[in-house]
Amino acid sequence: MAGRHLIVVSAENNAYMGWQSKLLNFSCMSRVGERPVFVVHDSGGPLHSDFGDISAKGGVVRAAPNYKVTRQGDVYPPRNTPATLLHAAEEGAGEAEYFVLCDPDMIFVRRPSFPEALAGVFYSYMNFDQSFVEVARRAAGVNEDALEAQKEQLRCGGPYVIPAACARELAEAWLDAVDAFPPRTWEDVMYAFGLAAVKLGMQVSLTHMAKTNYWPDAAPDGDVIHYCYGDDVWNKRHYFTEEQSALVWETQVSVPRATVLGEILAQISEAGEFYRNS
């Protein structure tokens, strides 16, 4: 992977995504041996101090405009995911040939073998046969037969692997596809990715590199953990505010190490030491 894939992270400028980004920065450096790029979208205020901590430890932080307001005028924060890809494409990938587009609430368990093609991680709940997807397909001008032919390969989300050569074109089509969904739910940005790919005639491959924390006691057998779920034992949403987020590094939960949650908590503990030793 070295030199060919650039890890890019889409983040909002707040404490909630600040600590997640710090954790992911540590995870990338310690498990993958790569320095990720964090694209932080403008909040109207100064850059949160957590992103300064990332820079101090060798991570790359780039400020970017906020794209969360759709053409219809409503606020949809996930729209900043394709905007991050657009910003990355405009800035360039350097010597890398692929972007690996991540959310902040992800960590690496080990160094993956990323594909060298347009790809996304399989998510079983994705279903392109739903009526709201059909409404968006028509609004976006996506060919029905083309979508039908590829829909099973489009059941994906991040981390996405995107060739740098087509990143700008895909990002622009992805933004347009997001705006075709009325109204928007959190997962619509994932469906919009698929619609954009089909409209551009791009083929998408599925990977299985990531595992969520839906079953926190399961073995961490994926290369990536996406901790988008949570329960009473541990939940990222317990660390949402400025005051709460400062406590994440002091988390005291006893769980078996060789589990998904055990890996998350171990990396939180290690990352806390990493940043305290600045």
VEXTI-567018 format. One record per residue (C-alpha): x negated, y, z negated; chain; residue number from 1. Coordinates in Angstrom, 1 decimal, m for minus. Layout:
X, Y, Z, A, NUM
...
END
This chain:
0.0, 0.0, 0.0, A, 1
m2.8, 2.4, m0.8, A, 2
m2.9, 5.4, 1.5, A, 3
0.1, 4.3, 3.6, A, 4
3.0, 4.9, 1.2, A, 5
3.5, 8.2, m0.6, A, 6
5.9, 8.0, m3.6, A, 7
8.2, 11.0, m3.7, A, 8
10.6, 11.7, m6.5, A, 9
13.8, 13.9, m6.4, A, 10
14.3, 15.7, m9.7, A, 11
16.4, 18.5, m11.2, A, 12
14.7, 21.2, m13.3, A, 13
16.0, 20.2, m16.7, A, 14
15.0, 18.3, m19.8, A, 15
17.0, 15.1, m18.9, A, 16
15.1, 14.6, m15.7, A, 17
11.9, 16.0, m17.1, A, 18
11.3, 13.2, m19.5, A, 19
12.4, 10.6, m16.9, A, 20
9.9, 12.1, m14.5, A, 21
7.1, 12.0, m17.1, A, 22
7.8, 8.4, m17.6, A, 23
7.8, 7.6, m13.9, A, 24
4.6, 9.6, m13.4, A, 25
2.9, 7.4, m16.1, A, 26
4.4, 4.3, m14.6, A, 27
3.2, 5.0, m11.1, A, 28
m0.3, 5.8, m12.4, A, 29
m0.6, 2.9, m14.7, A, 30
1.2, 0.1, m12.8, A, 31
0.7, 1.2, m9.2, A, 32
m2.4, 3.3, m9.3, A, 33
m0.8, 6.1, m7.3, A, 34
m0.1, 9.7, m8.0, A, 35
3.5, 10.5, m7.1, A, 36
4.9, 13.7, m5.8, A, 37
7.8, 15.3, m7.8, A, 38
10.1, 17.6, m5.8, A, 39
11.9, 19.7, m8.4, A, 40
14.9, 21.6, m7.2, A, 41
15.4, 25.2, m8.3, A, 42
17.6, 25.8, m11.3, A, 43
17.3, 29.6, m11.4, A, 44
14.9, 29.4, m14.4, A, 45
11.2, 28.7, m15.0, A, 46
9.9, 25.2, m14.4, A, 47
10.6, 22.9, m17.3, A, 48
7.5, 22.2, m19.4, A, 49
7.7, 18.5, m18.8, A, 50
6.7, 19.1, m15.2, A, 51
3.7, 21.1, m16.5, A, 52
2.8, 18.0, m18.5, A, 53
2.9, 15.9, m15.3, A, 54
0.7, 18.3, m13.5, A, 55
m1.8, 18.3, m16.4, A, 56
m2.1, 14.5, m16.0, A, 57
m2.7, 14.6, m12.3, A, 58
0.8, 14.3, m10.9, A, 59
1.9, 16.5, m8.1, A, 60
4.8, 18.9, m8.7, A, 61
6.4, 20.9, m5.9, A, 62
9.2, 23.4, m6.3, A, 63
12.0, 23.3, m3.7, A, 64
15.3, 25.0, m3.0, A, 65
18.5, 23.5, m4.4, A, 66
20.8, 21.8, m1.9, A, 67
23.5, 20.7, m4.3, A, 68
26.1, 23.0, m2.9, A, 69
27.8, 21.3, 0.1, A, 70
29.1, 23.0, 3.2, A, 71
32.5, 22.9, 1.6, A, 72
31.3, 24.9, m1.3, A, 73
31.5, 22.2, m4.0, A, 74
28.5, 21.2, m6.2, A, 75
27.1, 17.7, m5.6, A, 76
23.7, 17.2, m7.3, A, 77
22.9, 13.9, m5.4, A, 78
22.7, 16.0, m2.2, A, 79
19.2, 16.9, m3.4, A, 80
18.0, 13.4, m2.7, A, 81
18.1, 13.9, 1.1, A, 82
16.9, 17.4, 0.5, A, 83
13.9, 16.0, m1.2, A, 84
13.1, 13.9, 1.9, A, 85
13.5, 17.0, 4.0, A, 86
11.1, 19.0, 1.8, A, 87
8.6, 16.1, 1.9, A, 88
8.8, 15.9, 5.6, A, 89
8.2, 19.6, 6.0, A, 90
5.2, 19.5, 3.6, A, 91
3.8, 16.4, 5.3, A, 92
2.7, 13.1, 4.1, A, 93
m1.1, 13.7, 4.5, A, 94
m2.6, 10.4, 5.4, A, 95
0.4, 8.4, 4.4, A, 96
2.7, 6.9, 7.0, A, 97
5.7, 6.2, 4.8, A, 98
7.6, 8.0, 2.0, A, 99
8.9, 5.9, m0.9, A, 100
11.9, 8.0, m2.1, A, 101
12.7, 7.4, m5.8, A, 102
15.0, 8.7, m8.5, A, 103
13.5, 9.7, m11.8, A, 104
15.2, 6.9, m13.7, A, 105
13.0, 4.3, m12.2, A, 106
9.8, 2.7, m13.5, A, 107
7.3, 0.3, m11.8, A, 108
6.6, m3.1, m13.4, A, 109
3.8, m3.9, m11.0, A, 110
2.4, m2.8, m7.8, A, 111
4.9, m3.6, m5.0, A, 112
4.2, m4.6, m1.4, A, 113
6.3, m2.0, 0.3, A, 114
7.7, m2.7, 3.8, A, 115
6.3, m0.8, 6.7, A, 116
9.8, 0.0, 8.1, A, 117
12.9, 1.9, 7.2, A, 118
14.3, 0.1, 4.2, A, 119
16.4, 0.4, 1.0, A, 120
17.0, m1.8, m2.0, A, 121
20.1, m4.0, m1.9, A, 122
22.9, m3.0, m4.3, A, 123
25.7, m5.6, m4.4, A, 124
28.5, m3.1, m5.2, A, 125
28.0, m1.3, m1.9, A, 126
31.0, m2.0, 0.4, A, 127
31.3, m0.1, 3.7, A, 128
34.8, m1.5, 4.3, A, 129
36.4, 1.0, 1.8, A, 130
38.8, 3.6, 3.1, A, 131
36.8, 6.6, 2.0, A, 132
33.8, 5.4, 4.0, A, 133
36.1, 5.2, 7.1, A, 134
37.2, 8.8, 6.5, A, 135
33.6, 9.9, 6.3, A, 136
32.6, 7.9, 9.3, A, 137
35.1, 9.7, 11.4, A, 138
34.1, 13.1, 10.1, A, 139
30.4, 12.4, 10.7, A, 140
31.0, 11.1, 14.2, A, 141
29.5, 7.7, 13.6, A, 142
30.4, 5.0, 16.1, A, 143
32.7, 2.4, 14.5, A, 144
31.3, m0.6, 16.3, A, 145
27.7, 0.4, 15.5, A, 146
28.5, 0.7, 11.8, A, 147
30.4, m2.7, 11.9, A, 148
27.4, m4.4, 13.4, A, 149
24.9, m3.2, 10.7, A, 150
27.1, m2.6, 7.6, A, 151
25.7, m5.5, 5.6, A, 152
22.1, m4.2, 6.1, A, 153
23.3, m0.8, 4.8, A, 154
24.3, m1.9, 1.3, A, 155
21.3, m0.2, m0.2, A, 156
19.9, 2.6, m2.3, A, 157
16.6, 3.7, m3.7, A, 158
13.7, 3.2, m3.7, A, 159
14.0, 3.9, 0.0, A, 160
11.0, 3.4, 2.3, A, 161
11.1, 5.9, 5.2, A, 162
8.6, 6.3, 8.0, A, 163
7.2, 9.8, 7.9, A, 164
7.6, 10.1, 11.7, A, 165
11.4, 10.1, 11.4, A, 166
11.8, 11.5, 7.9, A, 167
12.9, 15.0, 8.9, A, 168
15.5, 13.8, 11.5, A, 169
16.9, 11.3, 9.0, A, 170
17.0, 13.8, 6.2, A, 171
19.0, 16.3, 8.3, A, 172
21.5, 13.7, 9.4, A, 173
21.7, 12.4, 5.8, A, 174
22.7, 15.9, 4.5, A, 175
25.3, 16.2, 7.2, A, 176
26.7, 12.7, 6.3, A, 177
26.9, 13.6, 2.6, A, 178
29.1, 16.6, 3.6, A, 179
31.5, 14.2, 5.5, A, 180
32.7, 12.6, 2.2, A, 181
35.8, 14.2, 0.7, A, 182
35.7, 14.3, m2.3, A, 183
32.3, 13.1, m3.3, A, 184
31.4, 10.5, m6.0, A, 185
28.0, 9.6, m7.3, A, 186
27.5, 6.7, m4.9, A, 187
28.5, 8.6, m1.7, A, 188
24.9, 9.7, m1.1, A, 189
24.0, 6.0, m0.7, A, 190
26.8, 5.5, 1.8, A, 191
25.8, 8.7, 3.6, A, 192
22.2, 7.2, 4.1, A, 193
23.7, 4.3, 6.0, A, 194
26.0, 6.5, 8.1, A, 195
23.0, 8.7, 9.0, A, 196
20.9, 5.8, 10.0, A, 197
23.6, 4.3, 12.2, A, 198
24.2, 7.7, 13.9, A, 199
20.6, 8.0, 14.7, A, 200
20.3, 4.4, 16.0, A, 201
17.9, 3.4, 13.2, A, 202
17.7, m0.2, 11.9, A, 203
17.6, m0.6, 8.1, A, 204
15.9, m3.5, 6.3, A, 205
17.0, m4.6, 2.8, A, 206
14.5, m5.2, 0.0, A, 207
15.0, m6.7, m3.4, A, 208
12.1, m5.0, m5.2, A, 209
14.3, m3.3, m7.8, A, 210
16.3, m4.6, m10.7, A, 211
18.7, m2.5, m12.8, A, 212
19.1, m2.7, m16.6, A, 213
22.7, m3.9, m16.3, A, 214
21.5, m7.1, m18.0, A, 215
18.9, m5.6, m20.4, A, 216
17.9, m9.0, m21.8, A, 217
17.0, m10.4, m18.4, A, 218
13.5, m11.0, m17.4, A, 219
11.8, m8.1, m15.6, A, 220
11.1, m10.0, m12.4, A, 221
11.5, m7.1, m10.0, A, 222
8.7, m4.7, m9.1, A, 223
10.9, m1.7, m10.1, A, 224
13.4, m1.2, m12.9, A, 225
16.2, 1.2, m12.2, A, 226
17.6, 2.0, m15.7, A, 227
20.8, 3.6, m14.4, A, 228
22.9, 1.7, m16.9, A, 229
22.8, 1.6, m20.7, A, 230
24.5, 0.4, m23.9, A, 231
24.6, 1.1, m27.6, A, 232
21.1, m0.3, m28.1, A, 233
19.5, 2.0, m25.6, A, 234
20.8, 4.4, m23.0, A, 235
19.1, 7.1, m21.0, A, 236
22.1, 9.3, m21.6, A, 237
21.3, 9.4, m25.3, A, 238
18.5, 11.8, m24.4, A, 239
20.4, 14.3, m22.3, A, 240
19.9, 17.6, m24.0, A, 241
16.7, 19.5, m24.7, A, 242
16.8, 18.4, m28.4, A, 243
17.6, 14.8, m27.6, A, 244
15.0, 14.5, m24.8, A, 245
12.2, 15.3, m27.2, A, 246
13.1, 12.2, m29.3, A, 247
12.8, 9.7, m26.4, A, 248
9.1, 9.2, m27.1, A, 249
9.9, 8.2, m30.7, A, 250
12.4, 5.5, m29.8, A, 251
12.4, 2.7, m32.4, A, 252
14.3, m0.3, m31.0, A, 253
13.1, m3.9, m31.5, A, 254
13.8, m6.1, m28.5, A, 255
11.8, m9.0, m26.9, A, 256
9.0, m7.6, m24.8, A, 257
9.5, m9.9, m21.8, A, 258
12.9, m8.4, m20.9, A, 259
14.1, m5.5, m18.8, A, 260
14.7, m3.3, m21.8, A, 261
11.5, m4.5, m23.5, A, 262
9.6, m3.3, m20.4, A, 263
11.4, 0.1, m20.4, A, 264
10.7, 0.6, m24.1, A, 265
7.1, m0.5, m23.8, A, 266
6.4, 1.9, m21.1, A, 267
8.1, 4.7, m23.0, A, 268
5.8, 4.0, m26.0, A, 269
2.7, 3.9, m23.7, A, 270
3.7, 7.1, m21.9, A, 271
4.2, 8.8, m25.3, A, 272
0.6, 8.1, m26.2, A, 273
m0.6, 9.0, m22.7, A, 274
0.9, 12.5, m22.9, A, 275
0.0, 13.0, m26.6, A, 276
m3.6, 12.4, m25.7, A, 277
m3.7, 15.3, m23.2, A, 278
END
